[in-house]
Amino acid sequence: MSRLAVLTTVSCRAVGCLGVGSFFGLAFGMAGLGSVLLGSHMDKAGGDFVISLCSFLPLLGFFALLLPLESKLMRGSDAG
């Protein structure tokens, strides 16, 4: 058995092939939709505006820090 087949078999057993495939499918699908949206905005508003708009996208990652912790959410659902 080749190394690739062994690695594929081991990784599918450990993580689950369906979960890995769904994750990558969703990631590439969202990237494709994002490129279409950015392209349409670039056609309408111009390249300078879209590039400056993209410079603010990393702020979305910082806003994720403001989300409540999972432990707080689970504690709140038990009381209800």
C-alpha positions in Angstrom: 0.0 0.0 0.0 1.4 3.4 -0.9 2.0 6.1 1.6 -0.7 8.3 0.2 -3.3 5.6 0.6 -2.2 5.0 4.2 -2.3 8.7 5.1 -5.7 9.1 3.5 -7.1 6.1 5.3 -5.7 7.2 8.6 -6.9 10.8 8.2 -10.4 9.7 7.2 -10.7 7.5 10.3 -9.4 10.2 12.7 -11.3 13.2 11.4 -14.1 11.8 9.2 -14.0 12.2 5.5 -17.5 13.8 5.4 -16.5 16.5 7.8 -13.3 17.3 5.9 -15.0 17.4 2.6 -17.8 19.6 3.8 -15.3 22.0 5.4 -13.3 22.4 2.2 -16.4 22.5 0.0 -17.8 25.3 2.1 -14.5 27.2 2.2 -14.0 27.1 -1.6 -17.7 27.9 -2.2 -17.6 30.9 0.0 -14.4 32.1 -1.6 -16.0 31.7 -5.1 -19.0 33.8 -4.0 -16.8 36.4 -2.4 -14.7 36.8 -5.6 -17.9 37.3 -7.6 -19.2 40.0 -5.2 -15.8 41.7 -5.1 -15.6 41.6 -8.9 -19.1 43.1 -9.3 -18.3 45.9 -6.8 -15.0 46.5 -8.7 -16.9 46.9 -12.0 -19.4 49.4 -10.3 -17.2 51.4 -7.9 -13.7 51.0 -9.2 -10.6 49.2 -8.0 -9.4 51.8 -5.5 -12.6 51.6 -3.5 -12.7 47.8 -3.5 -9.0 47.6 -2.4 -9.7 50.0 0.4 -12.8 48.1 1.4 -10.8 44.8 1.5 -8.3 46.5 3.9 -11.0 46.6 6.5 -12.0 42.9 6.2 -9.5 41.7 8.9 -11.5 43.7 11.4 -14.2 41.0 11.2 -11.7 38.7 12.8 -11.3 41.1 15.7 -15.0 41.4 16.1 -15.1 37.6 16.6 -13.3 38.2 19.9 -16.5 40.1 21.2 -18.6 36.9 20.8 -19.6 35.3 24.0 -17.7 32.2 25.2 -19.3 28.8 24.5 -19.3 28.0 28.2 -21.4 31.1 29.0 -23.9 30.1 26.3 -24.2 26.6 27.5 -24.7 27.8 31.1 -27.4 30.1 30.0 -29.3 27.4 28.1 -29.4 25.1 31.1 -31.2 27.8 33.2 -33.9 28.3 30.6 
